[in-house]
Amino acid sequence: MVSLPVCPVSVWDALDAGARRAQILSRNIAYLEGLQNNQRGHMHCLYDGPDLENGGRHRGKVVIDHENSEIDIDKRFLPPDEHSKFAKYDNVYLRDQPPIIPKRRRRSRSPPPYRRRRSISSLSSSSSSEKLQTDYPNTQCEEEPIGKRRLGPTEITEHQKLLIWPQAPAFGLSTKKWMTISLGHVVRIEASDDSIKNLQLDPTAVQIVKALSMQQDQSGDSWGADFIEGKGAGQIILLHGPPGVGKTYTVEGISEWLRRPLLALTVADIGITETSVEQELMKWFDLAEAWNAVLLVDEADIFLEQRKNRDLSRNGLVSAFLRRMEYFRGLLFLTTNRVGQIDDAFVSRVHMAIGYERLTPDFRRNIWEGFFRKLERERAGKILVGPSARKFVLHSDEVRKIELNGREIRNALQTAVTLAEFESIEAAGDSGEGGVTPSSSQIVVVEEDHFRRVLKMSEKFHDYVTAIRREDEIQRAKVRGDRDDYAKVGAADGRSK
């Protein structure tokens, strides 16, 4: 009987002494508590499981949200009487075909088939309730729409908890796509301030960023200085400086510290025409406000660039971004490597601009040590950085003169570890086709020679690019007017001296 698609719960209880019931209850209670702990009706969590709608497997942070998952963004820009489910007719909305349950309908750029009845007036709530009571005498009708009322933990019975559907619509923050997930693979996100602690940034700047970020976490209790309602209610922070100094990492750290979703956008997510920018920004801003998310527009140079008299397309793009940005009510971070090219109109709209200087030897040493600690914490007993290798990258003049940025340091360490793992497999005589990995009992030691070879290749590439362009990256940025990496931005603007 238990092999049937539907089986009485009493049979399972008798078969496994309630073990399956306890497992389902534990899963559904955790899911229910996650939704109830968030007043906005969504759940920010980790997911490592199958994508039941699109196929494949997803691993990363997601936002479970039943309400926003069904919103067709494109229909927001049609006239109200053409796209609204409940427009000015009689509040009756009919689908030609009922939605498929439980699988969520895929999004489509064309609106779903529907028809509205103009001649028949809508039934009042009282008459609807009376008819329902007549047809179903044992049914109790709620005066308040179910979508407007939130049930408390004590109002949901154990039987109702067992009936919670084991699948849910979720938005993948890394893929930026909606999917259907299995609740059995959901893990709650724990608070962490490790990223904040590893920031190579002036403590004053970190404190200001925390304050501005926390203000947006007060659920509307913060004071707004603008006299126009809804304008200037958000917090806009500009992070500028050379590549690889921690601008994006700062936003990621703030997101983890606040335990809020991070929506990281690029030009590909927003578009480059005025119309698409307005539409996409409205879409992402709405989601960010609904989830109280941290919104990041990474490498936002194209939207911040100065307007010119003869470039109407460029001017429209910048103007559209300015309009939407000013009415955003959330926390918005903008990053750029070309602060010298931004339009003057952005300067007055940014609440805080934080400048990042070039990494000093002390900053690089701290970054190396931070990655070493992360490696030891996550690969303890499996991968070890040898003492000579650690001394080489932290104190060698040979490494210091390469002037690696944070991203290059991460790549160098990752490549050295990969090289050490490969040579460990070869030494054990297990090399061959098929992609083998070291055995569980084998400790991989990353030696000084591994770092020497990797960093030598990196240095050659830097020298080659400089020889071609006859200037290093710092000089090129200054000549173009993008930024001046030789100048000190000062503690008030960002990094300490």
Secondary structure by P-SEA (a helix, b strand, c coil): ccccccccaaaaaaaccaaaaaaaaaaaaaaaaaaaacccccccccccccccccccccccbbbbbccccccccccccccccccccccccccbbbbcccccccccccccccccccccccccccccaaaaaaaaaaacccbbbbcccccccccccccccaaaaaacccbbbbbcccccbbbbbbcccbbbbcccccccccccccaaaaaaaaaaaaaaaccccccccccccccccbbbbbbbccccccaaaaaaaaaaaacccccccccccccccaaaaaaaaaaaaaaaaaaccccccccccccccccccccaaaaaaaaaaaaaaaacccbbbbbbcccccccaaaaaaccbbbbbccccaaaaaaaaaaaaaaaaaaccccccccaaaaaaacccaaaaaacccaaaaaaaaaaaaaaaaaaaaaaacccccccccccccbbbbbcaaaaaaaaaaaaaaaaaaaaaacccaaaaaaaaccccccccccccccccc
